């Protein structure tokens, strides 16, 4: 099999463990993914396996990509990704991969795109405390001085200022696997996962 699969973030809910304790979980719809290409180290300079997720209409895919999917014997997929196969894995073009590959896993890493917050100020973006709110203060939510005026006469790279916030690829590591529902193709992990509902995610094994 492979070490990772693609999926979607469904949302958050709660479940109760054997000791009747509340556990906050994120619901991930993982798979089915299809093997669309098995790369050859000699030819492609890679030993990865390309998988596809989320079937789409043929009219939404270019002709070269249609040929690519037809050679694999699968319907066109919205999302493609290269993942590493496990040692001695025997994979075939068009093979379907489901969430059951995580049944024996205790923890996984989940990668997603965080929510985009646009152009944000320093208080929201970096957690600055800001200044006094009353008594005539004119310093409230600004970031203040950003560098010396004479030497070096410029703003140092990496200075925390207002700017674009969010919409970044983030990986949450060591999320505990609470439940694997193979019938519904759903994976429940303890804790939060980057991104909003409906965002694509990559779920990766720890070993």
C-alpha positions in Angstrom: 0.0 0.0 0.0 0.9 3.7 0.2 1.9 5.9 3.1 -0.6 8.6 2.5 -4.1 9.3 1.0 -6.1 12.3 0.0 -9.4 13.4 1.5 -11.6 16.3 2.5 -12.3 17.9 5.8 -16.0 17.4 6.7 -16.1 19.3 10.0 -15.8 18.8 13.8 -17.9 16.9 16.3 -17.5 15.0 19.5 -17.5 11.3 20.5 -17.2 9.6 23.9 -14.5 7.1 24.8 -14.8 3.9 26.8 -14.6 5.9 30.0 -17.4 8.2 28.9 -15.1 11.1 28.4 -15.8 13.7 25.7 -13.3 13.7 22.9 -13.3 16.5 20.2 -12.7 15.1 16.8 -12.3 16.2 13.2 -14.2 14.2 10.6 -12.2 13.5 7.5 -13.6 11.8 4.3 -10.6 9.9 3.1 -10.6 8.2 -0.3 -11.4 6.4 -2.4 -8.1 7.3 -4.2 -7.0 5.7 -7.4 -3.5 4.9 -8.6 -3.0 7.0 -11.8 0.7 6.5 -12.3 3.5 4.3 -10.9 6.7 6.2 -11.4 10.0 4.5 -12.4 13.2 5.8 -10.8 15.1 5.3 -14.0 12.6 7.2 -16.2 10.9 9.6 -13.9 13.7 10.1 -11.3 11.2 9.2 -8.6 9.9 6.1 -6.9 6.6 7.8 -5.9 3.1 6.7 -6.8 0.6 9.2 -8.2 -2.9 9.0 -6.8 -6.0 10.8 -7.7 -9.0 11.9 -5.6 -12.5 13.3 -6.2 -13.9 12.2 -9.5 -14.9 14.9 -11.9 -16.6 15.2 -15.4 -14.5 14.4 -18.5 -15.5 17.8 -19.9 -13.5 19.5 -17.1 -10.2 17.9 -18.1 -7.8 18.7 -20.9 -7.2 16.1 -23.6 -3.6 15.2 -22.5 -4.9 14.5 -19.0 -7.8 12.5 -20.3 -5.3 10.3 -22.0 -3.4 10.0 -18.8 -6.5 8.9 -16.9 -7.5 6.5 -19.7 -4.2 4.8 -19.6 -4.7 4.2 -15.9 -8.3 3.0 -16.5 -9.9 5.5 -14.0 -12.3 8.4 -14.3 -10.8 11.9 -14.3 -9.8 13.1 -10.9 -9.8 16.7 -9.5 -6.7 16.3 -7.3 -3.5 14.5 -8.0 -0.6 13.9 -5.6 2.6 11.9 -5.4 2.9 9.7 -2.3 5.5 7.2 -1.2 4.7 3.5 -1.4 5.5 1.1 1.4 8.3 -1.3 1.1 7.5 -4.3 -1.1 4.1 -2.8 -2.0 2.5 -4.3 -5.1 0.4 -1.7 -6.8 -1.4 -1.6 -10.1 -2.7 1.2 -12.3 -6.3 2.0 -11.5 -6.1 0.3 -8.1 -8.5 1.7 -5.5 -7.1 2.8 -2.2 -9.5 3.3 0.8 -9.4 4.6 4.3 -8.9 1.0 5.7 -5.1 1.4 5.3 -5.2 3.5 8.5 -7.0 0.8 10.6 -3.7 -0.2 12.3 -2.5 3.3 12.8 -2.5 5.0 16.2 -1.4 8.5 15.0 -1.3 10.3 11.7 -0.1 13.6 10.2 -2.6 15.8 8.4 -1.7 18.5 5.9 -4.1 21.2 4.8 -4.3 24.8 3.7 -5.3 27.2 6.6 -8.1 29.6 6.3 -7.2 32.8 4.4 -7.7 35.9 6.5 -6.6 38.4 3.9 -4.5 41.5 4.8 -4.5 41.5 8.6 -3.0 43.9 11.2 -0.2 43.0 13.6 -2.5 42.4 16.5 -4.5 39.7 14.7 -1.6 38.3 12.7 1.1 38.1 15.4 -0.9 38.5 18.6 0.5 41.9 19.6 -1.1 43.3 22.7 -1.7 46.8 21.3 -1.8 50.0 23.3 -4.1 51.8 25.8 -7.7 52.2 24.6 -8.5 55.4 26.5 -7.0 58.6 28.0 -6.2 60.2 24.7 -3.9 57.4 23.5 -3.3 57.4 19.8 -1.6 54.1 19.8 -4.2 51.3 19.8 -3.7 48.4 17.3 -0.6 49.5 15.3 2.7 47.7 15.4 4.8 50.7 16.2 8.4 51.3 15.1 9.8 48.8 12.5 13.4 49.8 12.4 16.1 52.5 12.8 16.0 55.5 10.5 19.7 56.1 9.8 21.5 52.7 10.1 20.7 50.5 8.2 18.0 52.8 7.0 15.7 50.0 6.0 13.3 47.4 7.5 14.9 44.2 8.4 13.6 41.1 6.6 11.2 39.1 8.8 10.0 42.0 10.9 6.6 41.2 12.2 4.2 43.7 10.6 0.7 43.8 9.1 0.4 41.7 5.9 -1.2 38.6 4.3 -2.3 36.1 6.9 -3.4 32.5 6.4 -3.8 30.5 3.2 -0.6 28.5 4.0 0.2 24.8 3.9 0.3 23.6 7.5 0.9 20.0 8.9 -0.6 19.0 12.2 1.5 16.1 13.5 0.7 13.2 15.7 -3.1 13.4 15.6 -4.6 10.5 17.4 -6.8 8.2 15.3 -10.1 7.8 17.2 -12.1 5.8 14.7 -11.9 4.4 11.2 -15.3 3.8 9.5 -14.5 1.8 6.4 -18.2 1.6 5.3 -18.5 5.4 5.1 -14.9 6.1 4.2 -14.5 8.3 7.2 -11.5 8.9 9.6 -12.0 10.5 13.0 -8.9 12.2 14.5 -8.6 13.9 17.8 -8.1 17.6 17.6 -8.3 20.3 14.9 -7.1 20.1 11.3 -6.0 23.1 9.2 -8.5 24.6 6.8 -12.2 25.1 6.5 -15.0 22.6 5.7 -14.6 21.0 2.3 -10.9 21.7 2.0 -8.6 19.0 0.6 -6.2 17.4 3.1 -3.4 14.8 3.0 -3.4 12.1 5.6 0.0 10.5 6.2 1.1 7.5 8.2 3.6 8.0 11.0 5.7 5.0 10.1 
